[in-house]
Amino acid sequence: MAQERFEIPEDVAATAQGLVETALDSDLGYEIVESLTTQVGPRLAGSEAEARARVWGETLGEVLGFDRVTVEDFTMPFWDRGELTITMTAPYEQDLYGTALGGSGTGEFESGIVYFRTVDDLIAVEDGALEGQIAFIDGDMMVPSQTGAGYGPANQRRRIGWQHAERAGASALVVRSVGSDSHRFPHTGMMSAMNGRWAEIPVIAISNPDADHLRRLHESGTPISLSVDSTAGWHGDVTSGNVVLELTGRENPDEIVLIGGHLDSWDLGTGAVDDGAGVAITTAAAALIADLPERPRRTIRVVMFGAEEVGLLGAFAYAEQHADEVDNHVLATESDFGARTIWQFVSNVSDDATPAVDAIGRIIAPLGIIRGGSDEPGGGPDIIPLAMAGVPTVRLNQNGTDYFDLHHTPDDTLDKIDPDELAQNVAAYAALVYLAAELDVDFRESGEE
């Protein structure tokens, strides 16, 4: 049976369309990401720089006129990449471009490498078979795509490769960077812990061109040796936190529409694309709504999540600290896939609410955004804990064609952001969030309380 078409009241639709027009003419989003990346710079989770970013976020929220600005602290273990040199010493000497992966251990070694075409080839190795040697997992360079397809499977060498290298007795592990760029920019990222334990050996990602070079030498039958010296390691517990900015709803202040991005970044670039852009997009969208003559019916909460890159620590801390009001979260979404234009709008809400979401889709369609699936779980990485608790989600999917050229690399810098594309993002978020907070729609499945 076909669902009835949902019609947004004319005055509400006009306000949403006005927000779109205002956002497209506004530089606020770009000004925010420019400020974050310039005044604070790279923001490694748990570092002094991330602490400065929280102060920056507090100040920004107050300047932009949010009704409530708070920082919610949590404790986390701190890992720092330290210093690294990696050099090919045979068949001749050549410096490679590499970076320690998050959770890597410390060590200094020189030995021959054992080449593995894929992570599955390393998994098949017997215990102790690599004693005293350096394992190298090659793999393939990612193919750029709008959706970022391929990142998850390729990422396995980064996440679990160390577990099998250590089991096999390797002194270090080197992997091809998980990225789609052909520059000599290594791609960092967090590994996966195993039973609460992290790598004791150095685990290093090298740039795609350097990985290509090692492959060519291997295929020619030439023995290869590497020298590795890494001081990466853990430095005890520190304080991180989430910055929470709120516009209090005029009629239903206890009902919350949550949006956000993550404040931390990897330290090789300045975290503009990942995820200064997301923080800027969602904060600017809410700030434009704050300039309306009256607040929407529901509360809008912007969360600048801390420590996302090292395991969604801020997201899980938020869900735990707000467990008593998780049922009051009526909808959630995050911007965390760069700063290119949004091309698709997907959702995971109740069947009864889907026509209303379809109507929101019609408002933002002139921005070039098509309506996608109505049963797409997600909302963004930091929304996962809330989605697991039953919070309905939507997602504005951005064009990710060059995202994996940039994120987690030294190339993640402000010059990669187009102000007009960023403004399109702000416009879509402003309309979506305003309508979600203003319309009398229950996005949850019946019985979810």
Number of C-alpha atoms within 10 A of each C-alpha: 3 4 9 9 11 14 12 15 9 9 9 15 18 13 16 25 19 15 25 28 15 16 25 21 13 19 16 22 29 24 13 20 25 21 16 27 21 14 12 18 22 26 27 27 30 23 19 13 18 24 21 16 24 25 15 16 26 19 12 18 22 14 10 16 15 22 13 14 19 17 17 16 16 18 14 18 14 20 22 20 21 13 12 19 16 22 18 20 16 15 12 9 12 13 13 20 20 26 29 29 26 26 28 28 22 23 18 16 18 19 19 18 25 18 19 18 13 19 23 15 11 22 18 10 15 12 15 14 13 20 15 17 22 26 29 29 27 22 22 17 21 21 15 19 16 13 14 19 14 16 18 11 10 20 21 16 25 27 18 17 25 33 22 21 31 20 16 22 19 24 23 34 27 30 26 29 36 30 30 24 24 13 14 18 25 28 31 27 22 18 24 21 15 11 6 6 10 18 24 17 25 28 32 30 27 26 28 29 20 23 24 18 12 20 19 12 13 15 10 9 9 12 13 18 20 23 21 24 17 24 18 24 23 18 10 9 12 15 16 26 28 25 25 23 29 23 24 22 22 13 13 14 15 15 22 26 25 26 29 28 30 28 34 33 29 27 20 21 22 27 31 30 29 29 28 35 32 29 29 30 33 29 31 29 28 27 23 21 22 21 13 11 7 10 19 25 21 25 25 30 27 29 28 34 27 34 30 23 23 24 15 19 21 31 25 19 21 25 20 14 14 14 13 9 13 20 18 16 22 24 27 28 30 28 29 24 25 28 30 25 23 25 18 19 25 23 23 25 24 19 15 16 17 21 17 23 26 19 18 25 21 14 21 24 16 12 17 13 20 18 20 17 13 19 15 15 18 23 27 22 20 33 25 21 18 27 22 12 13 19 27 27 29 24 22 27 25 23 19 20 16 19 25 23 21 23 27 28 28 18 22 28 23 20 11 15 19 13 19 18 16 26 28 26 32 33 30 32 29 28 28 24 25 28 25 25 24 20 15 11 15 17 23 22 16 10 5 12 10
